[in-house]
Amino acid sequence: MTDKEQKKAAKEFAAYWKDKGSEKSDTQTYWNQLLTDVFGAEKLTGLVKYEKTVTVDGNQQYIDAYIRHDNVTIIVEQKSLGKDYTEKLHQSGDIMLTPYEQAKRYDDNLNKKEQADYIITCNF
């Protein structure tokens, strides 16, 4: 994909997702479309894993999207359209965390070789 094609794809992607997005029903479609249409990924198997399990304080939790490519690992904590990134939400263990803190908590509980290089919080 050329730079021009990628810019066009990114604009189309942004226009399509403008004013929509539910964490529960749209996360996988959103990230699949971004990775294939904008970044040119041809095969998502092995590239992205949704709802990757991680044990936190003895409880099984789920990473919304876990992306690994060329030894770079990304954890995505997805929230619905318009959710405030600074708002602390109730989590297991009776604690309040922002979406970033939630993702960081997951990351801290992964095996060292699985830990993320980057954390993305996304609200569409």
C-alpha positions as CSV (number, residue, x, y, z in Angstrom):
1,M,0.0,0.0,0.0
2,T,1.4,3.4,-0.9
3,D,1.3,6.4,1.4
4,K,-1.4,8.0,-0.6
5,E,-3.5,4.8,-0.5
6,Q,-3.0,4.5,3.3
7,K,-4.0,8.1,3.9
8,K,-7.2,7.6,1.8
9,A,-7.9,4.4,3.7
10,A,-7.4,6.2,7.1
11,K,-9.8,8.9,6.1
12,E,-12.4,6.4,5.0
13,F,-11.9,4.5,8.2
14,A,-12.3,7.6,10.3
15,A,-15.4,8.7,8.4
16,Y,-17.0,5.2,8.8
17,W,-16.4,5.1,12.6
18,K,-17.3,8.8,13.3
19,D,-19.9,8.9,16.0
20,K,-20.2,5.2,16.6
21,G,-18.6,2.5,18.6
22,S,-19.6,0.1,21.4
23,E,-17.0,-1.7,23.4
24,K,-18.9,-4.9,23.5
25,S,-20.2,-5.2,20.0
26,D,-17.7,-3.2,17.8
27,T,-14.2,-3.7,19.3
28,Q,-13.2,-6.6,17.1
29,T,-14.6,-5.2,13.9
30,Y,-13.0,-1.8,14.6
31,W,-9.5,-3.2,15.2
32,N,-9.8,-5.8,12.3
33,Q,-10.7,-3.0,9.9
34,L,-8.0,-0.7,11.2
35,L,-5.3,-3.4,10.9
36,T,-6.3,-4.6,7.5
37,D,-7.7,-1.6,5.7
38,V,-5.4,1.1,7.1
39,F,-2.2,-0.8,8.1
40,G,-2.4,-3.4,5.3
41,A,-2.3,-6.5,7.5
42,E,-3.1,-9.4,5.3
43,K,-3.5,-12.1,7.9
44,L,-4.8,-11.4,11.4
45,T,-4.3,-14.9,12.8
46,G,-1.3,-14.7,15.1
47,L,-1.3,-10.9,14.9
48,V,-4.2,-10.0,17.1
49,K,-5.8,-11.9,20.0
50,Y,-9.1,-10.6,21.4
51,E,-10.0,-11.3,25.1
52,K,-6.6,-12.6,26.0
53,T,-6.8,-14.0,29.5
54,V,-4.7,-12.7,32.3
55,T,-4.9,-13.6,36.0
56,V,-5.1,-10.6,38.3
57,D,-5.2,-11.2,42.1
58,G,-6.5,-14.7,41.4
59,N,-9.2,-13.6,39.1
60,Q,-9.4,-14.2,35.3
61,Q,-9.5,-10.9,33.4
62,Y,-9.6,-10.2,29.7
63,I,-7.4,-7.9,27.6
64,D,-9.6,-6.4,24.9
65,A,-7.0,-6.7,22.1
66,Y,-3.4,-8.0,22.3
67,I,-1.4,-7.2,19.2
68,R,2.0,-8.7,18.5
69,H,4.1,-8.0,15.4
70,D,7.8,-8.0,14.7
71,N,8.6,-8.3,18.4
72,V,6.4,-5.3,19.3
73,T,3.5,-5.9,21.6
74,I,0.5,-3.6,22.1
75,I,-2.3,-3.9,24.6
76,V,-5.6,-2.2,23.8
77,E,-8.1,-1.2,26.5
78,Q,-11.3,-0.4,24.5
79,K,-14.1,1.7,25.9
80,S,-17.4,2.8,24.2
81,L,-17.7,6.0,22.3
82,G,-17.2,9.1,24.3
83,K,-16.1,7.3,27.5
84,D,-13.8,9.6,29.6
85,Y,-10.2,8.3,29.7
86,T,-9.7,10.0,33.1
87,E,-12.7,8.5,34.7
88,K,-11.9,5.7,37.2
89,L,-14.1,2.7,36.9
90,H,-14.8,-0.1,39.4
91,Q,-12.6,-3.1,38.8
92,S,-12.2,-6.5,40.4
93,G,-10.5,-6.4,43.8
94,D,-12.8,-3.5,44.7
95,I,-10.5,-0.8,43.2
96,M,-11.1,2.1,40.9
97,L,-8.9,2.5,37.8
98,T,-8.7,4.6,34.6
99,P,-8.7,2.6,31.4
100,Y,-4.9,3.1,31.1
101,E,-4.4,1.9,34.7
102,Q,-6.7,-1.1,34.0
103,A,-4.5,-2.0,30.9
104,K,-1.3,-1.4,32.9
105,R,-2.6,-3.7,35.7
106,Y,-3.2,-6.4,33.1
107,D,0.3,-5.9,31.6
108,D,1.9,-6.1,35.0
109,N,0.4,-9.5,35.5
110,L,1.5,-11.0,32.2
111,N,4.7,-13.0,31.9
112,K,7.7,-10.8,31.2
113,K,8.0,-12.0,27.6
114,E,4.4,-11.2,26.9
115,Q,4.4,-7.7,28.4
116,A,3.5,-4.7,26.1
117,D,5.8,-2.2,24.6
118,Y,2.8,0.1,24.2
119,I,-0.6,0.5,25.7
120,I,-3.5,2.1,23.7
121,T,-6.7,3.3,25.3
122,C,-9.4,3.8,22.7
123,N,-12.9,5.1,22.9
124,F,-13.5,5.0,19.1
